[in-house]
Structure formats: structure tokens, C-alpha cells
Amino acid sequence: MRSLRLSMEGIEYRRGDARILKGISWRVAAGEHWSVLGPNGSGKTSLMMIATGYEPASRGDVFLVAGDIGEIVLPDVRKKIGFVSSQLTDIMVQHRPRVTGLETALSGRHASLGLYEKPSARAIRDAKRVLAELGALHLAEVPFSKMSTGQRQICLIARCYMTRSRLVILDEPCAGLDLATREIVLRTLTEEIRRHPATPQILVTHHPEEIVPGITHVLLLRGGEVVAQGRREKVLTRRNLERAYNVPLRVVHQDGRVWIVPRRQRQQQLPRISRMATDYRRQRQRALQRCSLLPVIRVIREIRGKKRCRPT
């Protein structure tokens, strides 16, 4: 059990009458780096909130780092988990608006939101190093409320990597980031996997191209159910991705990453009634063009138009 960091067995989750998660089972061990991938509404964030104990499952069992989630002291265990989520951003904006970028990063050492004790010189150096790696050292003295959405996300990612983690969960860390900043975040993720290969990193996203080469496994979801899970090369296939996104796709492999592009539907894939209507219009147009009466028809239409416009 020492290598097991997260286990979810038969997870069901309901919100009112809506069934959000439908019997999901999933295990994450030390040395595995996962992406939880799927379109919007597939249940990715709900799964992460249950995994970290912020939401209770309607049914099923969860093991998190040190034991079953109903038997562990969650505040203590969360100090061993690096976690980034949009919900965390909302909490910071509402309750910790004056906390600076540096203080946000430093708070990761204590799994708190803001600082409640004086940080050591070493902690300050580490926090500045992480911010610099993310291209955000200029945010060190900027209040959280004065930052853009992307800047807030970057500071929370720095906070995440300041923890002494046994598990790292990045719930859509690139949401709200421009292309250049997104690549900085993904490069930092790659570097963290290289530095700490035994610490599982879980990247939640709906963009397959964000799955960096260091990610070893993929959990692919759609509609609260598992489409496929396992080694990335076996999951990130055109067949599986088309099932998840419900659209014809072309899959492009480049520099160890996977990009998907929607494919145009061919003519034979159009509905039959649409094809018949298109063929009829074309045949009618060709017949009229061959017919010598076409100029006469045009003259008659012009005369009729003039009569309608004539005042009475």
C-alpha cells in the first residue's frame, strides 16, 4: 500500500436528480503520472473534488495518500497534496484578496491560504525560484485581487509546487492562460516530473495537446463514465478520442504530444434527405440551363416584378 497514492472504487456522485459520476474505479501509484481527459461536463472536476475530500461521494470508496478518506485527518493529509483548482481561485479572491503573489506561493508549505507565520529565508528563496520558473517573479508583491485570471492561476501553481507533496493534482491549470504562458506552465510540469519522478502528477484537462511527454497514463472520461484508461499510447487513439468527444477527428503526433483536429464529414456521411435535396437542385438547374425557355422565363419574371411595383 506504500506505493498507492490514490484509489477510487465504484464512485457514484449525484447532484439533485443529475447523475454526475457513474461507477468510476481508478488507481494512482507512485511513479505514475496521469492525465484526466475529457470534454466539458464529463465529470473531471467532480472526480477531483471527491478524491481530495472536498465533496463526498454518493457511493464508493476513496483511499487518499495515508488511508481511507473517512478515517484520515484531512487537514493533515492535504499538507502532503499539491492542489490547483478554479474553486481555490474563487476562495482566494473572496477571502484573501490582499495576499501577494509571493505570500500565495509561500502558503503552499503549510497548505494554508495566506501566511500565518514568518517564513524562513530558505522558503522565500524557494518561492521566488518557483515564481521565476513560471515567469511570474514580477507578481511577487502584487495583491491577488489586482491580478488577471491567468496571473492568479500561475501563482496558485507556484503554491502547489511549494508543498512537500506525495501527490500533485492540477485541475485545468492552463485555463485562462494565453499560448505562451500555457507552454511555460507545461514546461514547469515536465521539469517537476523530471525532478520528482516518484511523486504522481495528475493533470486534468480537456485539451489532449496539454498532455506533456512525461505523463505516463490517461483516464479518458465522457458523461461521467470511463471511456478508456491505462498507458497513454493505448488510450490516446483516434477511436477512443472520437468516442469521448463525439466528433470525427484527425490525430496528429508531434514532439511527444497529441493534437486533435476535427475532420470534415464526407458527402456520403451527410443525411440522405439532404443529399437528395442537393441532387434535385443541381439537376433542376442543369435542366433549366439547357432549356431554351430560360431567357423567356427571366423576361416573364421581370415583367411580373414591374407590374407589382406599378402604382394603382
ZAKETOR-631081 format. One line per 5 residues: number of its first residue (from 1); their letters; for each residue x, y, z of C-alpha. Coordinates in steps of 0.25 Angstrom, whole numbers, plus 5000, padded with zeros to 4 digits. Each point is the difference from the previous one (the first is absolute). Example, Ala and Ser with C-alpha at 12.3 -4.5 7.8 and 13.67 -1.06 7.14 Angstrom:
# ZAKETOR-631081
1 = as = 5049,4982,5031; 5006,5014,4998
***
This chain:
# ZAKETOR-631081
1 = mrslr = 5000,5000,5000; 5012,5009,5002; 5001,5003,4985; 4985,5002,4999; 4997,5015,5000
6 = lsmeg = 4985,5001,4995; 4989,4989,4998; 4986,5002,4997; 4991,4988,4999; 4985,5000,4994
11 = ieyrr = 4999,5015,5002; 4986,5006,4998; 4996,5014,5001; 4987,5007,4999; 4996,5014,5000
16 = gdari = 4985,5001,5002; 4994,4991,4989; 5012,5001,4992; 5010,4988,5000; 5014,5007,4998
21 = lkgis = 5009,4987,5002; 4996,4986,4997; 5008,4990,5007; 5014,5004,4997; 5012,4992,5005
26 = wrvaa = 5014,5005,4999; 5013,4998,5007; 5013,5009,5000; 5013,4994,5005; 5014,5007,5003
31 = gehws = 5008,5002,4987; 4987,5001,4992; 4996,5014,4993; 4986,5001,4996; 4991,5009,4991
36 = vlgpn = 4985,5000,5003; 4995,5004,4986; 4986,5002,4995; 4991,5011,4994; 4992,5010,5008
41 = gsgkt = 4990,4994,5009; 5007,4986,5001; 5001,5000,5015; 5015,5003,5001; 5000,5011,5011
46 = slmmi = 4989,4993,5008; 5009,4988,5000; 5012,5008,5005; 4991,5007,5011; 4996,4986,5005
51 = atgye = 5015,4995,4999; 5004,5011,5009; 4989,4999,5010; 4993,5014,4996; 4988,4993,4996
56 = pasrg = 4994,4986,5005; 4997,4989,4990; 4986,4995,4999; 5006,4986,5000; 5013,4994,4999
61 = dvflv = 5014,4999,5008; 5011,5010,4999; 5015,4998,5005; 5008,5013,5001; 5015,4999,5003
66 = agdig = 4999,4995,5014; 4987,4992,5001; 4985,5000,4998; 4995,5014,4998; 4990,4997,5012
71 = eivlp = 5011,4996,5009; 5011,5010,4998; 5001,5014,5005; 4998,5008,4987; 5007,5013,5004
76 = dvrkk = 5013,4993,5003; 4999,4991,4988; 4998,5012,4991; 5013,5006,5004; 5006,4988,4992
81 = igfvs = 4992,5004,4988; 5003,5011,4990; 4986,5004,4994; 4996,5011,4990; 4985,5002,4997
86 = sqltd = 4991,5011,4995; 4993,4999,5013; 5013,5004,5007; 5001,5012,4992; 4986,5005,5004
91 = imvqh = 5003,4998,5014; 5012,5008,4999; 4993,5011,4993; 4989,5001,5011; 5008,4997,5013
96 = rprvt = 5014,5003,4997; 5000,5012,4990; 5012,5007,5006; 5010,4988,5000; 5012,5003,4991
101 = gleta = 5005,4990,4989; 5012,4997,5009; 4991,4997,5012; 4991,4991,4992; 5012,4992,4995
106 = lsgrh = 5005,4999,5015; 4987,4996,5005; 5001,4986,4993; 5010,4996,5010; 4989,5000,5011
111 = aslgl = 4988,4996,4991; 4994,5013,5004; 4994,5012,4993; 5009,5012,5004; 5012,5000,5010
116 = yekps = 4998,4999,5015; 5014,4999,5004; 5013,5006,4995; 5007,4992,4989; 5014,4996,5000
121 = arair = 5010,5006,4991; 5001,4986,4993; 4985,5000,4998; 5001,5014,4994; 5011,4996,4990
126 = dakrv = 4992,4987,4996; 4988,5008,4998; 5007,5011,4991; 5007,4988,4992; 4986,4994,4997
131 = laelg = 4994,5013,4996; 5012,5003,4991; 4999,4987,4994; 4985,5003,4996; 5004,5014,4995
136 = alhla = 4993,5006,5011; 5010,5006,5010; 4995,5014,4996; 4987,4996,5008; 5007,4998,5013
141 = evpfs = 4995,5013,5006; 4987,5001,4992; 4987,4998,5008; 4991,4988,4996; 4988,5008,4997
146 = kmstg = 5008,5009,4990; 5005,4988,4992; 4994,4995,4987; 4993,4987,4999; 5013,4994,4994
151 = qrqic = 5009,5006,5010; 4992,4995,5012; 5001,4986,4994; 5015,5001,4998; 5001,5004,5015
156 = liarc = 4992,4988,5005; 5008,4991,4991; 5012,5005,5007; 4993,4998,5014; 4998,4986,4995
161 = ymtrs = 5014,4997,4997; 5005,5006,5014; 4993,4988,5007; 5008,4988,5004; 4991,4992,4992
166 = rlvil = 4997,4985,5000; 4989,5003,4989; 4998,5012,4991; 4987,5003,4993; 4999,5011,4990
171 = depca = 4985,5002,4996; 5000,5007,4987; 5013,5009,5003; 5000,5006,4986; 4986,5005,5001
176 = gldla = 5000,5015,4997; 5015,5000,4995; 5005,5005,4987; 5008,4991,4991; 5014,5005,5005
181 = treiv = 4996,4999,5014; 4994,4986,4998; 5013,4995,4995; 5007,5005,5012; 4991,4993,5009
186 = lrtlt = 5001,4987,4992; 5015,5002,5000; 5000,5001,5015; 4992,4988,5001; 5010,4992,4992
191 = eeirr = 5011,5005,5009; 4993,4996,5013; 4997,4986,4994; 5015,4999,4997; 5004,5005,5014
196 = hpatp = 4991,4992,5008; 4997,4987,4991; 4994,4992,5012; 4989,5011,5003; 4988,4998,4992
201 = qilvt = 4995,5012,4992; 4986,5001,4996; 4996,5009,4988; 4986,5003,4998; 4996,5006,4986
206 = hhpee = 4991,4999,4988; 5011,5003,4991; 5009,4988,4996; 5011,5009,4995; 5003,5004,5014
211 = ivpgi = 5004,4985,5004; 5015,5002,5000; 5009,4988,4997; 5003,4998,5015; 4985,4996,5002
216 = thvll = 5000,4984,5000; 4985,4997,5002; 4987,5006,4995; 4986,4999,5006; 4990,5003,4989
221 = lrgge = 4986,5004,5004; 4987,5003,4993; 4987,5003,5007; 5005,4995,5014; 5004,4987,4995
226 = vvaqg = 5014,4994,4996; 5003,4999,4985; 5014,4995,5002; 5011,5000,5010; 5014,4995,5000
231 = rrekv = 5013,5003,4993; 5000,5013,4992; 5003,4993,4987; 4989,4990,5001; 4989,5011,5004
236 = ltrrn = 5004,5011,4991; 4995,4994,4988; 4990,5006,4989; 4990,4989,5004; 5000,5004,5014
241 = leray = 5001,5015,4998; 4988,5000,4990; 4992,4992,5011; 5003,5010,5010; 4998,5013,4992
246 = nvplr = 4989,4994,4991; 5006,5007,4988; 5008,4994,4988; 5014,5003,5003; 5014,5000,4994
251 = vvhqd = 5011,4997,5010; 5014,5006,4998; 5012,4996,5008; 5011,5010,5001; 5012,5002,5010
256 = grvwi = 4994,4990,5009; 4986,5006,5001; 4987,4997,4994; 4992,5011,4992; 4986,4997,4995
261 = vprrq = 4993,5007,4988; 4985,4999,4996; 4999,4992,4987; 4990,5006,4990; 4989,4990,4997
266 = rqqql = 5000,4994,4986; 4988,5001,4991; 4995,4986,5003; 5000,5003,5014; 4989,5010,4998
271 = prisr = 4986,4997,5004; 4993,4993,4988; 4989,5010,4999; 5010,5012,4999; 5007,4992,4989
276 = matdy = 4987,4998,4992; 4996,5015,5001; 5014,5004,4996; 5000,4991,4988; 4986,5005,4996
281 = rrqrq = 5004,5014,5000; 5012,4997,4991; 4992,4992,4990; 4990,5011,4999; 5010,5011,4998
286 = ralqr = 5007,4992,4989; 4986,4997,4993; 4997,5015,5000; 5013,5004,4995; 4998,4990,4988
291 = csllp = 4986,5005,4998; 4998,5011,4989; 4989,5005,5008; 5009,5005,5011; 5001,5014,4994
296 = virvi = 4985,5001,4998; 4998,4996,5015; 5010,5011,5004; 4992,5011,4992; 4986,4995,5005
301 = reirg = 5006,5001,5015; 5005,5015,4996; 4986,5003,4995; 4993,4995,5012; 5009,5007,5009
306 = kkrcr = 4997,5014,4993; 4985,4997,5001; 5001,4998,5015; 5008,5013,5001; 4990,5008,4991
311 = pt = 4992,5010,5008; 4984,4998,5000
***
